[in-house]
Amino acid sequence: MAAIKVLPEYGLVYDTETGKIAPESGNMVKYTMGSVNTALDKLDKYADDLVNSLAPTGSFLESFPGREKSLYYAGIFTNVFYGFIFGLIAAFVIVFLRAGGMI
Amino acid sequence: MAESIAVAATQAPPESAFVPMIDEICYRAQLTARNQKLSSAVGATKVLGFLIGALFALGMVLIPLALLGGL
């Protein structure tokens, strides 16, 4: 059962299950939600970090400064290898046809 | 019954249950964000990187051949 304090000086709470204002019973457990709110604010920042990962540039929340384009250059180098393989095959075809007198 | 539930609830206050879970979620979110950022970087630079690699390989093979008179 969850209850919200509406009038602490009269001991009245709002019962969220029945929707009624009722006197506060003695066996209630009170929580402070401050740490939970702080944790949720932290979670909000990390969710923004996750959304920002859809763009290749820009730094992460906990990365060192000056690394805004490091993954962009990593992507270029990844694709350079695929292009290198394609270029070697194309060069082989050109040399092969040239040696055969076809071009 | 109610007292035992209350005792069980006080042994698991929100900060002891939520905060380690939030840290774990942040860790997993960072891993996912790093992988997603690398994937989007590979996707964004495919034309540029492919051109650089292809021109480099073609030049590395054909320029020495042309200088030697093979082409």
Backbone of each chain as nested JSON, in Angstrom:
{
  "chains": [
    {"id": "A", "residues": [
      {"number": 1, "name": "MET", "atoms": {"N": [0.847, -1.191, 0.0], "CA": [0.0, 0.0, 0.0], "C": [0.877, 1.234, 0.0]}},
      {"number": 2, "name": "ALA", "atoms": {"N": [0.589, 2.161, -0.878], "CA": [1.333, 3.41, -0.924], "C": [0.441, 4.527, -0.433]}},
      {"number": 3, "name": "ALA", "atoms": {"N": [1.035, 5.44, 0.294], "CA": [0.26, 6.551, 0.852], "C": [1.078, 7.824, 0.724]}},
      {"number": 4, "name": "ILE", "atoms": {"N": [0.385, 8.935, 0.515], "CA": [1.037, 10.232, 0.392], "C": [0.554, 11.099, 1.543]}},
      {"number": 5, "name": "LYS", "atoms": {"N": [1.504, 11.733, 2.213], "CA": [1.127, 12.603, 3.32], "C": [0.48, 13.866, 2.774]}},
      {"number": 6, "name": "VAL", "atoms": {"N": [-0.732, 14.143, 3.195], "CA": [-1.37, 15.384, 2.762], "C": [-1.41, 16.393, 3.898]}},
      {"number": 7, "name": "LEU", "atoms": {"N": [-1.676, 15.962, 5.11], "CA": [-1.685, 16.865, 6.256], "C": [-0.896, 16.205, 7.383]}},
      {"number": 8, "name": "PRO", "atoms": {"N": [0.394, 16.439, 7.42], "CA": [1.197, 15.758, 8.447], "C": [0.831, 16.196, 9.866]}},
      {"number": 9, "name": "GLU", "atoms": {"N": [0.37, 17.465, 10.023], "CA": [0.084, 17.926, 11.38], "C": [-1.167, 17.264, 11.96]}},
      {"number": 10, "name": "TYR", "atoms": {"N": [-2.066, 16.81, 11.066], "CA": [-3.25, 16.076, 11.547], "C": [-3.101, 14.575, 11.336]}},
      {"number": 11, "name": "GLY", "atoms": {"N": [-2.013, 14.118, 10.743], "CA": [-1.814, 12.699, 10.545], "C": [-2.69, 12.111, 9.461]}},
      {"number": 12, "name": "LEU", "atoms": {"N": [-2.995, 12.908, 8.424], "CA": [-3.859, 12.417, 7.353], "C": [-3.013, 12.051, 6.138]}},
      {"number": 13, "name": "VAL", "atoms": {"N": [-3.313, 10.9, 5.558], "CA": [-2.587, 10.449, 4.374], "C": [-3.598, 10.143, 3.274]}},
      {"number": 14, "name": "TYR", "atoms": {"N": [-3.109, 10.203, 2.037], "CA": [-3.932, 9.85, 0.88], "C": [-3.571, 8.433, 0.454]}},
      {"number": 15, "name": "ASP", "atoms": {"N": [-4.554, 7.561, 0.524], "CA": [-4.32, 6.164, 0.139], "C": [-4.457, 6.066, -1.381]}},
      {"number": 16, "name": "THR", "atoms": {"N": [-3.352, 5.646, -2.065], "CA": [-3.388, 5.631, -3.536], "C": [-4.177, 4.447, -4.088]}},
      {"number": 17, "name": "GLU", "atoms": {"N": [-4.449, 3.466, -3.254], "CA": [-5.212, 2.321, -3.776], "C": [-6.712, 2.56, -3.682]}},
      {"number": 18, "name": "THR", "atoms": {"N": [-7.133, 3.12, -2.578], "CA": [-8.571, 3.364, -2.441], "C": [-8.969, 4.76, -2.869]}},
      {"number": 19, "name": "GLY", "atoms": {"N": [-7.996, 5.675, -2.989], "CA": [-8.316, 7.04, -3.378], "C": [-8.971, 7.839, -2.286]}},
      {"number": 20, "name": "LYS", "atoms": {"N": [-8.765, 7.489, -1.044], "CA": [-9.433, 8.181, 0.067], "C": [-8.384, 8.81, 0.976]}},
      {"number": 21, "name": "ILE", "atoms": {"N": [-8.812, 9.88, 1.633], "CA": [-8.001, 10.466, 2.692], "C": [-8.291, 9.686, 3.971]}},
      {"number": 22, "name": "ALA", "atoms": {"N": [-7.243, 9.183, 4.589], "CA": [-7.467, 8.341, 5.761], "C": [-6.476, 8.747, 6.838]}},
      {"number": 23, "name": "PRO", "atoms": {"N": [-6.787, 8.485, 8.075], "CA": [-5.804, 8.747, 9.137], "C": [-4.614, 7.814, 9.025]}},
      {"number": 24, "name": "GLU", "atoms": {"N": [-3.499, 8.362, 9.411], "CA": [-2.25, 7.621, 9.271], "C": [-2.197, 6.486, 10.285]}},
      {"number": 25, "name": "SER", "atoms": {"N": [-1.92, 5.283, 9.806], "CA": [-1.81, 4.161, 10.727], "C": [-0.386, 4.085, 11.261]}},
      {"number": 26, "name": "GLY", "atoms": {"N": [-0.21, 3.354, 12.316], "CA": [1.066, 3.369, 13.011], "C": [2.143, 2.525, 12.398]}},
      {"number": 27, "name": "ASN", "atoms": {"N": [1.79, 1.601, 11.513], "CA": [2.788, 0.664, 11.002], "C": [3.254, 1.059, 9.603]}},
      {"number": 28, "name": "MET", "atoms": {"N": [3.383, 2.345, 9.355], "CA": [3.81, 2.772, 8.036], "C": [5.328, 2.893, 7.97]}},
      {"number": 29, "name": "VAL", "atoms": {"N": [5.866, 2.654, 6.802], "CA": [7.3, 2.791, 6.557], "C": [7.505, 4.014, 5.683]}},
      {"number": 30, "name": "LYS", "atoms": {"N": [8.345, 4.922, 6.146], "CA": [8.554, 6.159, 5.389], "C": [9.888, 6.081, 4.663]}},
      {"number": 31, "name": "TYR", "atoms": {"N": [9.871, 6.496, 3.431], "CA": [11.078, 6.504, 2.615], "C": [11.419, 7.93, 2.243]}},
      {"number": 32, "name": "THR", "atoms": {"N": [12.693, 8.19, 2.148], "CA": [13.118, 9.452, 1.546], "C": [13.517, 9.167, 0.102]}},
      {"number": 33, "name": "MET", "atoms": {"N": [12.968, 9.939, -0.816], "CA": [13.186, 9.689, -2.239], "C": [14.28, 10.572, -2.835]}},
      {"number": 34, "name": "GLY", "atoms": {"N": [15.033, 11.262, -1.987], "CA": [16.058, 12.159, -2.521], "C": [17.142, 11.436, -3.286]}},
      {"number": 35, "name": "SER", "atoms": {"N": [17.613, 10.316, -2.746], "CA": [18.672, 9.574, -3.438], "C": [18.153, 8.962, -4.729]}},
      {"number": 36, "name": "VAL", "atoms": {"N": [16.871, 8.579, -4.717], "CA": [16.291, 8.021, -5.939], "C": [16.187, 9.095, -7.021]}},
      {"number": 37, "name": "ASN", "atoms": {"N": [15.824, 10.317, -6.598], "CA": [15.752, 11.408, -7.579], "C": [17.131, 11.728, -8.146]}},
      {"number": 38, "name": "THR", "atoms": {"N": [18.15, 11.718, -7.291], "CA": [19.515, 11.951, -7.786], "C": [19.925, 10.878, -8.779]}},
      {"number": 39, "name": "ALA", "atoms": {"N": [19.574, 9.615, -8.454], "CA": [19.92, 8.522, -9.36], "C": [19.16, 8.645, -10.672]}},
      {"number": 40, "name": "LEU", "atoms": {"N": [17.927, 9.114, -10.609], "CA": [17.152, 9.266, -11.849], "C": [17.704, 10.405, -12.707]}},
      {"number": 41, "name": "ASP", "atoms": {"N": [18.194, 11.473, -12.062], "CA": [18.844, 12.542, -12.825], "C": [20.099, 12.027, -13.53]}},
      {"number": 42, "name": "LYS", "atoms": {"N": [20.853, 11.179, -12.826], "CA": [22.042, 10.577, -13.44], "C": [21.641, 9.696, -14.614]}},
      {"number": 43, "name": "LEU", "atoms": {"N": [20.569, 8.935, -14.431], "CA": [20.085, 8.059, -15.503], "C": [19.635, 8.87, -16.711]}},
      {"number": 44, "name": "ASP", "atoms": {"N": [19.081, 10.042, -16.452], "CA": [18.642, 10.921, -17.54], "C": [19.826, 11.374, -18.382]}},
      {"number": 45, "name": "LYS", "atoms": {"N": [20.933, 11.709, -17.711], "CA": [22.128, 12.134, -18.455], "C": [22.69, 11.003, -19.303]}},
      {"number": 46, "name": "TYR", "atoms": {"N": [22.675, 9.806, -18.755], "CA": [23.208, 8.675, -19.518], "C": [22.275, 8.281, -20.655]}},
      {"number": 47, "name": "ALA", "atoms": {"N": [20.981, 8.514, -20.487], "CA": [20.054, 8.276, -21.605], "C": [20.311, 9.27, -22.723]}},
      {"number": 48, "name": "ASP", "atoms": {"N": [20.616, 10.524, -22.366], "CA": [21.011, 11.509, -23.385], "C": [22.288, 11.079, -24.09]}},
      {"number": 49, "name": "ASP", "atoms": {"N": [23.224, 10.509, -23.33], "CA": [24.463, 10.001, -23.922], "C": [24.166, 8.908, -24.934]}},
      {"number": 50, "name": "LEU", "atoms": {"N": [23.205, 8.057, -24.593], "CA": [22.817, 6.978, -25.509], "C": [22.181, 7.538, -26.771]}},
      {"number": 51, "name": "VAL", "atoms": {"N": [21.391, 8.585, -26.637], "CA": [20.766, 9.194, -27.819], "C": [21.829, 9.887, -28.673]}},
      {"number": 52, "name": "ASN", "atoms": {"N": [22.8, 10.549, -28.035], "CA": [23.855, 11.228, -28.782], "C": [24.758, 10.26, -29.529]}},
      {"number": 53, "name": "SER", "atoms": {"N": [24.709, 8.975, -29.185], "CA": [25.547, 8.012, -29.891], "C": [25.026, 7.712, -31.279]}},
      {"number": 54, "name": "LEU", "atoms": {"N": [23.875, 8.253, -31.655], "CA": [23.386, 8.059, -33.022], "C": [24.17, 8.899, -34.014]}},
      {"number": 55, "name": "ALA", "atoms": {"N": [24.858, 9.929, -33.549], "CA": [25.712, 10.74, -34.412], "C": [27.161, 10.31, -34.216]}},
      {"number": 56, "name": "PRO", "atoms": {"N": [27.96, 10.247, -35.3], "CA": [29.329, 9.733, -35.136], "C": [30.271, 10.687, -34.42]}},
      {"number": 57, "name": "THR", "atoms": {"N": [30.021, 11.98, -34.49], "CA": [30.926, 12.929, -33.837], "C": [30.355, 13.348, -32.489]}},
      {"number": 58, "name": "GLY", "atoms": {"N": [31.176, 13.974, -31.711], "CA": [30.772, 14.383, -30.38], "C": [31.311, 13.41, -29.355]}},
      {"number": 59, "name": "SER", "atoms": {"N": [31.588, 13.915, -28.164], "CA": [32.239, 13.079, -27.165], "C": [31.204, 12.457, -26.248]}},
      {"number": 60, "name": "PHE", "atoms": {"N": [31.623, 11.433, -25.548], "CA": [30.77, 10.785, -24.562], "C": [30.762, 11.591, -23.285]}},
      {"number": 61, "name": "LEU", "atoms": {"N": [29.891, 11.154, -22.391], "CA": [29.744, 11.854, -21.112], "C": [30.993, 11.714, -20.254]}},
      {"number": 62, "name": "GLU", "atoms": {"N": [31.643, 10.573, -20.306], "CA": [32.779, 10.315, -19.432], "C": [34.079, 10.124, -20.197]}},
      {"number": 63, "name": "SER", "atoms": {"N": [34.198, 10.693, -21.385], "CA": [35.447, 10.55, -22.126], "C": [36.351, 11.744, -21.843]}},
      {"number": 64, "name": "PHE", "atoms": {"N": [37.624, 11.557, -22.1], "CA": [38.579, 12.629, -21.897], "C": [38.394, 13.699, -22.969]}},
      {"number": 65, "name": "PRO", "atoms": {"N": [38.811, 14.936, -22.715], "CA": [38.628, 15.983, -23.732], "C": [39.51, 15.758, -24.949]}},
      {"number": 66, "name": "GLY", "atoms": {"N": [39.06, 16.253, -26.081], "CA": [39.811, 16.136, -27.321], "C": [39.564, 14.854, -28.067]}},
      {"number": 67, "name": "ARG", "atoms": {"N": [38.529, 14.126, -27.703], "CA": [38.244, 12.863, -28.396], "C": [36.908, 12.931, -29.128]}},
      {"number": 68, "name": "GLU", "atoms": {"N": [36.586, 14.119, -29.621], "CA": [35.274, 14.282, -30.231], "C": [35.145, 13.51, -31.533]}},
      {"number": 69, "name": "LYS", "atoms": {"N": [36.239, 13.394, -32.314], "CA": [36.139, 12.752, -33.62], "C": [36.916, 11.445, -33.689]}},
      {"number": 70, "name": "SER", "atoms": {"N": [37.242, 10.854, -32.549], "CA": [38.073, 9.651, -32.578], "C": [37.345, 8.488, -33.245]}},
      {"number": 71, "name": "LEU", "atoms": {"N": [36.062, 8.323, -32.951], "CA": [35.332, 7.222, -33.57], "C": [35.023, 7.511, -35.03]}},
      {"number": 72, "name": "TYR", "atoms": {"N": [34.967, 8.788, -35.404], "CA": [34.804, 9.139, -36.819], "C": [36.029, 8.683, -37.621]}},
      {"number": 73, "name": "TYR", "atoms": {"N": [37.215, 8.955, -37.095], "CA": [38.439, 8.494, -37.775], "C": [38.537, 6.977, -37.748]}},
      {"number": 74, "name": "ALA", "atoms": {"N": [38.057, 6.359, -36.684], "CA": [38.042, 4.891, -36.626], "C": [37.144, 4.318, -37.711]}},
      {"number": 75, "name": "GLY", "atoms": {"N": [36.03, 4.993, -37.99], "CA": [35.154, 4.55, -39.068], "C": [35.801, 4.702, -40.418]}},
      {"number": 76, "name": "ILE", "atoms": {"N": [36.559, 5.792, -40.622], "CA": [37.279, 5.982, -41.888], "C": [38.291, 4.855, -42.081]}},
      {"number": 77, "name": "PHE", "atoms": {"N": [39.043, 4.533, -41.054], "CA": [40.059, 3.489, -41.185], "C": [39.431, 2.12, -41.434]}},
      {"number": 78, "name": "THR", "atoms": {"N": [38.276, 1.865, -40.812], "CA": [37.587, 0.6, -41.081], "C": [37.231, 0.48, -42.548]}},
      {"number": 79, "name": "ASN", "atoms": {"N": [36.725, 1.562, -43.137], "CA": [36.297, 1.499, -44.527], "C": [37.47, 1.565, -45.491]}},
      {"number": 80, "name": "VAL", "atoms": {"N": [38.608, 2.134, -45.053], "CA": [39.802, 2.155, -45.901], "C": [40.23, 0.726, -46.237]}},
      {"number": 81, "name": "PHE", "atoms": {"N": [40.086, -0.183, -45.295], "CA": [40.51, -1.558, -45.569], "C": [39.616, -2.218, -46.613]}},
      {"number": 82, "name": "TYR", "atoms": {"N": [38.309, -1.947, -46.542], "CA": [37.429, -2.499, -47.567], "C": [37.763, -1.894, -48.932]}},
      {"number": 83, "name": "GLY", "atoms": {"N": [38.013, -0.602, -48.967], "CA": [38.374, 0.045, -50.221], "C": [39.713, -0.447, -50.747]}},
      {"number": 84, "name": "PHE", "atoms": {"N": [40.627, -0.747, -49.834], "CA": [41.94, -1.258, -50.237], "C": [41.805, -2.609, -50.94]}},
      {"number": 85, "name": "ILE", "atoms": {"N": [40.966, -3.471, -50.389], "CA": [40.731, -4.778, -51.026], "C": [40.105, -4.587, -52.392]}},
      {"number": 86, "name": "PHE", "atoms": {"N": [39.12, -3.701, -52.484], "CA": [38.49, -3.442, -53.772], "C": [39.505, -2.877, -54.76]}},
      {"number": 87, "name": "GLY", "atoms": {"N": [40.375, -1.984, -54.312], "CA": [41.37, -1.391, -55.197], "C": [42.376, -2.405, -55.691]}},
      {"number": 88, "name": "LEU", "atoms": {"N": [42.766, -3.331, -54.826], "CA": [43.696, -4.38, -55.266], "C": [43.06, -5.283, -56.318]}},
      {"number": 89, "name": "ILE", "atoms": {"N": [41.798, -5.633, -56.13], "CA": [41.107, -6.454, -57.128], "C": [40.989, -5.69, -58.44]}},
      {"number": 90, "name": "ALA", "atoms": {"N": [40.642, -4.401, -58.36], "CA": [40.508, -3.595, -59.576], "C": [41.853, -3.453, -60.276]}},
      {"number": 91, "name": "ALA", "atoms": {"N": [42.932, -3.272, -59.521], "CA": [44.263, -3.161, -60.13], "C": [44.673, -4.466, -60.795]}},
      {"number": 92, "name": "PHE", "atoms": {"N": [44.33, -5.571, -60.149], "CA": [44.617, -6.87, -60.754], "C": [43.886, -7.023, -62.075]}},
      {"number": 93, "name": "VAL", "atoms": {"N": [42.626, -6.642, -62.109], "CA": [41.838, -6.758, -63.349], "C": [42.433, -5.864, -64.432]}},
      {"number": 94, "name": "ILE", "atoms": {"N": [42.821, -4.631, -64.061], "CA": [43.388, -3.708, -65.048], "C": [44.691, -4.267, -65.618]}},
      {"number": 95, "name": "VAL", "atoms": {"N": [45.569, -4.743, -64.745], "CA": [46.854, -5.277, -65.2], "C": [46.652, -6.539, -66.033]}},
      {"number": 96, "name": "PHE", "atoms": {"N": [45.708, -7.353, -65.598], "CA": [45.431, -8.605, -66.314], "C": [44.92, -8.331, -67.73]}},
      {"number": 97, "name": "LEU", "atoms": {"N": [43.972, -7.397, -67.843], "CA": [43.426, -7.061, -69.168], "C": [44.481, -6.362, -70.026]}},
      {"number": 98, "name": "ARG", "atoms": {"N": [45.298, -5.545, -69.4], "CA": [46.346, -4.829, -70.134], "C": [47.397, -5.811, -70.673]}},
      {"number": 99, "name": "ALA", "atoms": {"N": [47.731, -6.791, -69.857], "CA": [48.714, -7.786, -70.29], "C": [48.151, -8.665, -71.393]}},
      {"number": 100, "name": "GLY", "atoms": {"N": [46.83, -8.869, -71.352], "CA": [46.212, -9.657, -72.397], "C": [45.903, -8.875, -73.643]}},
      {"number": 101, "name": "GLY", "atoms": {"N": [46.154, -7.571, -73.612], "CA": [45.902, -6.746, -74.777], "C": [44.45, -6.414, -74.996]}},
      {"number": 102, "name": "MET", "atoms": {"N": [43.633, -6.566, -73.991], "CA": [42.198, -6.32, -74.172], "C": [41.825, -4.877, -73.929]}},
      {"number": 103, "name": "ILE", "atoms": {"N": [42.661, -4.09, -73.245], "CA": [42.392, -2.656, -73.125], "C": [43.66, -1.884, -73.49]}}
    ]},
    {"id": "B", "residues": [
      {"number": 1, "name": "MET", "atoms": {"N": [1.793, -10.074, 10.616], "CA": [1.903, -10.08, 9.156], "C": [2.342, -8.715, 8.642]}},
      {"number": 2, "name": "ALA", "atoms": {"N": [1.608, -7.692, 9.1], "CA": [1.958, -6.342, 8.651], "C": [3.315, -5.924, 9.182]}},
      {"number": 3, "name": "GLU", "atoms": {"N": [3.621, -6.325, 10.378], "CA": [4.917, -5.951, 10.925], "C": [6.051, -6.651, 10.194]}},
      {"number": 4, "name": "SER", "atoms": {"N": [5.827, -7.915, 9.819], "CA": [6.891, -8.624, 9.101], "C": [7.091, -7.988, 7.725]}},
      {"number": 5, "name": "ILE", "atoms": {"N": [5.995, -7.55, 7.084], "CA": [6.147, -6.867, 5.788], "C": [6.896, -5.557, 5.981]}},
      {"number": 6, "name": "ALA", "atoms": {"N": [6.558, -4.857, 7.058], "CA": [7.23, -3.582, 7.311], "C": [8.708, -3.789, 7.573]}},
      {"number": 7, "name": "VAL", "atoms": {"N": [9.033, -4.833, 8.313], "CA": [10.449, -5.111, 8.593], "C": [11.169, -5.468, 7.303]}},
      {"number": 8, "name": "ALA", "atoms": {"N": [10.513, -6.274, 6.45], "CA": [11.135, -6.633, 5.178], "C": [11.313, -5.414, 4.29]}},
      {"number": 9, "name": "ALA", "atoms": {"N": [10.371, -4.485, 4.381], "CA": [10.481, -3.28, 3.549], "C": [11.595, -2.373, 4.043]}},
      {"number": 10, "name": "THR", "atoms": {"N": [11.779, -2.281, 5.358], "CA": [12.832, -1.408, 5.867], "C": [14.207, -1.984, 5.604]}},
      {"number": 11, "name": "GLN", "atoms": {"N": [14.269, -3.313, 5.414], "CA": [15.574, -3.878, 5.094], "C": [15.974, -3.63, 3.644]}},
      {"number": 12, "name": "ALA", "atoms": {"N": [15.032, -3.229, 2.831], "CA": [15.34, -2.899, 1.444], "C": [14.839, -1.501, 1.128]}},
      {"number": 13, "name": "PRO", "atoms": {"N": [15.474, -0.474, 1.687], "CA": [15.056, 0.887, 1.371], "C": [15.404, 1.233, -0.081]}},
      {"number": 14, "name": "PRO", "atoms": {"N": [14.817, 2.284, -0.648], "CA": [15.004, 2.564, -2.074], "C": [16.45, 2.762, -2.473]}},
      {"number": 15, "name": "GLU", "atoms": {"N": [17.237, 3.43, -1.619], "CA": [18.609, 3.742, -2.047], "C": [19.471, 2.496, -2.174]}},
      {"number": 16, "name": "SER", "atoms": {"N": [19.161, 1.454, -1.359], "CA": [19.972, 0.241, -1.456], "C": [19.575, -0.601, -2.661]}},
      {"number": 17, "name": "ALA", "atoms": {"N": [18.357, -0.429, -3.149], "CA": [17.922, -1.214, -4.299], "C": [18.103, -0.446, -5.6]}},
      {"number": 18, "name": "PHE", "atoms": {"N": [17.839, 0.866, -5.585], "CA": [17.822, 1.632, -6.821], "C": [19.215, 2.029, -7.275]}},
      {"number": 19, "name": "VAL", "atoms": {"N": [20.022, 2.53, -6.363], "CA": [21.287, 3.156, -6.765], "C": [22.26, 2.169, -7.411]}},
      {"number": 20, "name": "PRO", "atoms": {"N": [22.445, 0.938, -6.868], "CA": [23.297, -0.014, -7.61], "C": [22.705, -0.397, -8.957]}},
      {"number": 21, "name": "MET", "atoms": {"N": [21.377, -0.462, -9.023], "CA": [20.741, -0.783, -10.301], "C": [20.965, 0.332, -11.318]}},
      {"number": 22, "name": "ILE", "atoms": {"N": [20.919, 1.585, -10.843], "CA": [21.156, 2.721, -11.74], "C": [22.591, 2.695, -12.26]}},
      {"number": 23, "name": "ASP", "atoms": {"N": [23.539, 2.367, -11.381], "CA": [24.934, 2.272, -11.825], "C": [25.091, 1.194, -12.886]}},
      {"number": 24, "name": "GLU", "atoms": {"N": [24.417, 0.077, -12.666], "CA": [24.485, -1.017, -13.644], "C": [23.867, -0.596, -14.978]}},
      {"number": 25, "name": "ILE", "atoms": {"N": [22.76, 0.132, -14.897], "CA": [22.099, 0.605, -16.124], "C": [23.011, 1.588, -16.856]}},
      {"number": 26, "name": "CYS", "atoms": {"N": [23.684, 2.468, -16.118], "CA": [24.593, 3.431, -16.747], "C": [25.747, 2.707, -17.433]}},
      {"number": 27, "name": "TYR", "atoms": {"N": [26.264, 1.681, -16.793], "CA": [27.355, 0.897, -17.399], "C": [26.907, 0.268, -18.704]}},
      {"number": 28, "name": "ARG", "atoms": {"N": [25.728, -0.341, -18.695], "CA": [25.248, -0.983, -19.918], "C": [24.906, 0.037, -20.978]}},
      {"number": 29, "name": "ALA", "atoms": {"N": [24.388, 1.191, -20.549], "CA": [24.066, 2.237, -21.522], "C": [25.324, 2.777, -22.173]}},
      {"number": 30, "name": "GLN", "atoms": {"N": [26.417, 2.877, -21.398], "CA": [27.675, 3.356, -21.979], "C": [28.238, 2.361, -22.979]}},
      {"number": 31, "name": "LEU", "atoms": {"N": [28.145, 1.073, -22.654], "CA": [28.617, 0.06, -23.608], "C": [27.82, 0.13, -24.907]}},
      {"number": 32, "name": "THR", "atoms": {"N": [26.51, 0.236, -24.773], "CA": [25.655, 0.3, -25.957], "C": [25.926, 1.565, -26.747]}},
      {"number": 33, "name": "ALA", "atoms": {"N": [26.123, 2.68, -26.048], "CA": [26.361, 3.948, -26.725], "C": [27.682, 3.92, -27.482]}},
      {"number": 34, "name": "ARG", "atoms": {"N": [28.69, 3.308, -26.917], "CA": [29.995, 3.24, -27.58], "C": [29.9, 2.409, -28.858]}},
      {"number": 35, "name": "ASN", "atoms": {"N": [29.229, 1.272, -28.765], "CA": [29.102, 0.421, -29.944], "C": [28.246, 1.086, -31.007]}},
      {"number": 36, "name": "GLN", "atoms": {"N": [27.194, 1.753, -30.582], "CA": [26.302, 2.417, -31.532], "C": [27.017, 3.584, -32.208]}},
      {"number": 37, "name": "LYS", "atoms": {"N": [27.846, 4.293, -31.464], "CA": [28.565, 5.43, -32.048], "C": [29.589, 4.946, -33.066]}},
      {"number": 38, "name": "LEU", "atoms": {"N": [30.248, 3.833, -32.772], "CA": [31.191, 3.272, -33.739], "C": [30.459, 2.792, -34.988]}},
      {"number": 39, "name": "SER", "atoms": {"N": [29.308, 2.177, -34.809], "CA": [28.539, 1.711, -35.961], "C": [28.09, 2.872, -36.825]}},
      {"number": 40, "name": "SER", "atoms": {"N": [27.624, 3.935, -36.188], "CA": [27.173, 5.075, -36.973], "C": [28.353, 5.782, -37.629]}},
      {"number": 41, "name": "ALA", "atoms": {"N": [29.525, 5.749, -37.008], "CA": [30.712, 6.344, -37.636], "C": [31.135, 5.536, -38.852]}},
      {"number": 42, "name": "VAL", "atoms": {"N": [31.077, 4.205, -38.767], "CA": [31.411, 3.366, -39.919], "C": [30.424, 3.615, -41.043]}},
      {"number": 43, "name": "GLY", "atoms": {"N": [29.151, 3.765, -40.686], "CA": [28.154, 4.025, -41.717], "C": [28.294, 5.4, -42.334]}},
      {"number": 44, "name": "ALA", "atoms": {"N": [28.717, 6.377, -41.557], "CA": [28.792, 7.748, -42.062], "C": [30.021, 7.961, -42.938]}},
      {"number": 45, "name": "THR", "atoms": {"N": [31.077, 7.158, -42.763], "CA": [32.332, 7.399, -43.477], "C": [32.61, 6.341, -44.53]}},
      {"number": 46, "name": "LYS", "atoms": {"N": [31.582, 5.601, -44.956], "CA": [31.88, 4.478, -45.844], "C": [32.34, 4.953, -47.224]}},
      {"number": 47, "name": "VAL", "atoms": {"N": [31.744, 6.0, -47.759], "CA": [32.141, 6.474, -49.086], "C": [33.56, 7.041, -49.042]}},
      {"number": 48, "name": "LEU", "atoms": {"N": [33.808, 7.895, -48.065], "CA": [35.124, 8.529, -47.95], "C": [36.225, 7.5, -47.716]}},
      {"number": 49, "name": "GLY", "atoms": {"N": [36.009, 6.591, -46.785], "CA": [37.028, 5.593, -46.487], "C": [37.242, 4.623, -47.634]}},
      {"number": 50, "name": "PHE", "atoms": {"N": [36.152, 4.249, -48.299], "CA": [36.272, 3.332, -49.438], "C": [37.061, 3.982, -50.569]}},
      {"number": 51, "name": "LEU", "atoms": {"N": [36.792, 5.26, -50.838], "CA": [37.534, 5.964, -51.888], "C": [39.01, 6.073, -51.543]}},
      {"number": 52, "name": "ILE", "atoms": {"N": [39.306, 6.416, -50.308], "CA": [40.706, 6.542, -49.899], "C": [41.435, 5.211, -50.077]}},
      {"number": 53, "name": "GLY", "atoms": {"N": [40.825, 4.127, -49.619], "CA": [41.466, 2.828, -49.716], "C": [41.623, 2.349, -51.141]}},
      {"number": 54, "name": "ALA", "atoms": {"N": [40.587, 2.555, -51.976], "CA": [40.649, 2.1, -53.364], "C": [41.688, 2.884, -54.149]}},
      {"number": 55, "name": "LEU", "atoms": {"N": [41.711, 4.212, -53.96], "CA": [42.697, 5.025, -54.69], "C": [44.111, 4.699, -54.231]}},
      {"number": 56, "name": "PHE", "atoms": {"N": [44.269, 4.434, -52.951], "CA": [45.595, 4.083, -52.44], "C": [46.084, 2.773, -53.046]}},
      {"number": 57, "name": "ALA", "atoms": {"N": [45.204, 1.758, -53.11], "CA": [45.607, 0.464, -53.66], "C": [45.878, 0.563, -55.153]}},
      {"number": 58, "name": "LEU", "atoms": {"N": [45.014, 1.271, -55.879], "CA": [45.217, 1.429, -57.325], "C": [46.525, 2.156, -57.606]}},
      {"number": 59, "name": "GLY", "atoms": {"N": [46.769, 3.234, -56.858], "CA": [48.002, 3.99, -57.057], "C": [49.226, 3.188, -56.696]}},
      {"number": 60, "name": "MET", "atoms": {"N": [49.108, 2.379, -55.638], "CA": [50.257, 1.601, -55.202], "C": [50.634, 0.528, -56.223]}},
      {"number": 61, "name": "VAL", "atoms": {"N": [49.675, 0.068, -57.009], "CA": [49.969, -0.953, -58.017], "C": [50.275, -0.319, -59.366]}},
      {"number": 62, "name": "LEU", "atoms": {"N": [49.451, 0.62, -59.789], "CA": [49.52, 1.09, -61.169], "C": [50.594, 2.143, -61.397]}},
      {"number": 63, "name": "ILE", "atoms": {"N": [50.893, 2.964, -60.407], "CA": [51.898, 4.014, -60.608], "C": [53.296, 3.416, -60.814]}},
      {"number": 64, "name": "PRO", "atoms": {"N": [53.763, 2.456, -60.003], "CA": [55.063, 1.84, -60.302], "C": [55.086, 1.101, -61.632]}},
      {"number": 65, "name": "LEU", "atoms": {"N": [53.964, 0.469, -61.971], "CA": [53.9, -0.209, -63.267], "C": [54.011, 0.781, -64.412]}},
      {"number": 66, "name": "ALA", "atoms": {"N": [53.331, 1.901, -64.293], "CA": [53.389, 2.911, -65.35], "C": [54.784, 3.526, -65.44]}},
      {"number": 67, "name": "LEU", "atoms": {"N": [55.427, 3.738, -64.291], "CA": [56.775, 4.31, -64.308], "C": [57.783, 3.332, -64.917]}},
      {"number": 68, "name": "LEU", "atoms": {"N": [57.555, 2.042, -64.752], "CA": [58.437, 1.051, -65.337], "C": [58.108, 0.752, -66.795]}},
      {"number": 69, "name": "GLY", "atoms": {"N": [57.045, 1.368, -67.307], "CA": [56.666, 1.146, -68.694], "C": [55.863, -0.104, -68.917]}},
      {"number": 70, "name": "GLY", "atoms": {"N": [55.316, -0.648, -67.862], "CA": [54.543, -1.866, -68.012], "C": [53.136, -1.636, -68.512]}},
      {"number": 71, "name": "LEU", "atoms": {"N": [52.631, -0.399, -68.346], "CA": [51.262, -0.129, -68.784], "C": [51.253, 0.616, -70.119]}}
    ]}
  ]
}
